[in-house]
Amino acid sequence: MSDQHTDTRDASDTHSAPAAGSAEAFWDERYDQSDRLWSGEPNAALVRETEGLTPGSALDLGCGEGGDAIWLARQGWRVTASDISRVALGRAAGHADRARVADRVEWQHHDLGVSFPAGRYDLVCAQFLHSLHEMPREQILRNAAAAVSGGGTLLIVGHMGFPAWETAPHPGLDFPTPQKVLASLDLPAGQWEVLVCDTHEHPLTAPDGGPSTRTNYTVKLRRRVGQA
């Protein structure tokens, strides 16, 4: 997993700032601390928002240990999955092999602020693209939009803030509204259809075992046919 975090995986739950050094080193070290960092289950918003889409080519940005990419592959998608952590990518490839979808996923190493996967895709996912390190998030999301084929879908999911039990441990971490995310894409008029731009509450289990929620947002767009 790089700078992207699903409903069950979240860098902003870290209680200390990253040590000096690169984002890649930070994430490699974090993955090395355990055999599995995330649940392996697909993000709920991904499952919900891709229902009814015809499987084609997909790009998963910040794939981590591969939970979303492997789920997409199981649904029949041909997936390109990228992450900043080589440790995560190696682990994801192993999970894909055990899930018998290795032939449907291509794993690529990218620091998305420096390089970006080539090509056009029927589905581009950027989910929980938050980072404790400096990251050109808006430019990365514009690159994500540019990678969507005509008739394809862009799905961006993120947090609106910290969980209720957190007291802003990283006050510099930006949590934009879905409207701000949409505006920052700077999309050409008439070329995109906005399908979803809204917030939702995601159920969580608090550290004390009690029920809690976290507010997330979803931005889902479709590029009009002939506009790629």
N, C-alpha and C positions, 0 to 999 in steps of 0.2 A: 504494500500500500504506500502511496506517496502522499500527496497533499489532499487526497480525497477521502471522505469518511462517510460510511453509510449509517443508517439508523442504529446499527449494532456496533459501529466502530467510529471512534471520534478522537482526533488529536487534541481537541480542546478540553478533554477530560484529563489531560496530563497536568499534574499539579506544579510542575517546575518548567521554567523556560528552557528552550533548547540550549545545549552547550555551544560555545563558539565553534564554528566550522560550517561545513556545507550541509544543505538540507539532505543530500544523499547520504552523507555519513550519519546524520541524526536518525534517519529512517532505517538504515541498515543496522545500526546499533539497537534500535528499538525492536526490530524483528528478531534479532539475535537473542533477545532476552527470554524468548519463549518459543515453544514449538508451533504454537498457533496463537496469533494475536487477535483475530476476529472470528466471528461465529461460523463463517463459511456459507451462511444463508444469503440469498439474494436480498437486496434492498427492497422493502415493501413498495416503495413508489415506482421502482423499475417494473416490478411484476404488474402493478396496477395500470401503469401508463402505457405499457407495451401490449396489453391485452387487445387482441383484434388486429394487430399489425402483421402484415405478411413478412415472414422471416427473409432477410436478405443479408447485406453486409452491415456490420456494426463496429463502432469504435468505442471502447471503454477507456476513459481517461482517468488515470489514478486507480488502477485495477486492484492494487493490494495483493492479497493472497488468492484472488481470482474468483471469489464467490459469485459476483454478478456475471463475469465473462463466461464462466462454466454454465451457469443457469441459462444464459442466452444461447450458448452452443447446444444445450440440451433441447431447446425449443426450435432448433434448426437454423439459427443464425450462423454466419461465418464471421468470426470475431477477430478484430485486432485489438489487443489489450496492452496498455502502456503503463509504466510506473517508473518512479525515480529510484526505487530500491531494487538492486539486483538480487538481494536476499529474498525479497517478496516475490519477484518474478520466478526465481528458481523454485520456490515453494508452490507458487501457483501452477507452474508447469507440472509438478508432481501430482497436485490435486486433479488437474485435467486428465492426466494419464490414467489415474485410478478411476476417474469418472468415465473413461473411454470416450472422451471428446477431444483428445489432443490434436487430432487431425483437423479440427474445426476452429482452433484458436492459434493465432500468431502472437507471441509475447515480444514486446519491444521495450527497450530501455530508453526513456526520455526524461530529462528535466524539462518540463513543458514550457518553462520560461526561456529556454535556450533552443530546444528543438521540438518538432511536432511531427506526428505520424503523417506520412504522405497519403494521398488518395482522397476519394470521395466515398461517402457511406450513406446507406439508407437510414441508419440510426446512429446518432452520436450522443453518448451519455457523459455528462460531467456531474458527478454526484458527490456532494459534501467536499467541494474543492476549497477547503480552508487550510491555512498553514500558519504555524508559529514562526516560520521563516518568512522573510520578505519574498513576495511572489507577485508577478504581474497578472493578477487574476483576470482583470477585464480583458486584457489582450489575449490571454489563453482562451477565454470564452468566445471572443470574436473569431479566433482561429478555429474553434470548434464549430461555430456557425458556418464558416467558409468551407468546412469539410463535409457539409450535408449535401447530398445529391438532390436534384429536382424531385419533388414528391416525397422527400425524406423527412425525418423527424429529429429535432434537437430536444434533448431532455436534460434540464439543469435542476438539481435538487440541492438544497442547502439548509443550514440552521439559521434561525432567527435570533439565537442567543444561547447562553449557557443553560444547562439543566437547573431546575429550581433550587437544588441543594448546593450549587456552586455560587460563589460570591465573586464573579468576574475575576478569576485568577490570572487572566491575560487580558487586561483592559485595552490593549492595543489591537486585539484581534477584531477585524471588521466582519459584521454580520449584516449584509445589505438586505433590504426588502426585495420581494420579487419584482416590484415595479422598478426599483433602481437597477436590478439585474437586467431587466428587459430593456430599459433605456440605454444602459451601458453597452449593449450589443451594437447599437447604432446601425440598425438594419435598414436597407433601402426600402423606401415606401412601395407598397404594393407587391412585394416579392415574398412575403411571409404571412402565414395565418397563425394568430395566437389562439391556441387551443386551451391552455391552462395558464393562469398567472395568479396564484392564490397561496394561502397558508393553510396548514393543517396541524392538528395535535397528534403527536406520536406517543403511544404509551411506553413507559419505561418502568423499570424496577429501581427504586432508590437504593443507596448503599445500606440503609437500615432494613431493607427488605420490603418496604411499603410501596404502594403504587404511586406513580408520578407520570408526568407528561413533559414533552419538549416540543416547542413550536418549530416546525420546519416549513419550508416553502417549496413549491414546484412551479417551474416555468417550462412549458411544453409548446413547441412551435413546429409548424410544418412549412417547409419551403415549397412554394407553388411549382407545379410541373412546368418545365421549360425555363426556370430561373437559375439553374445551377451554372 
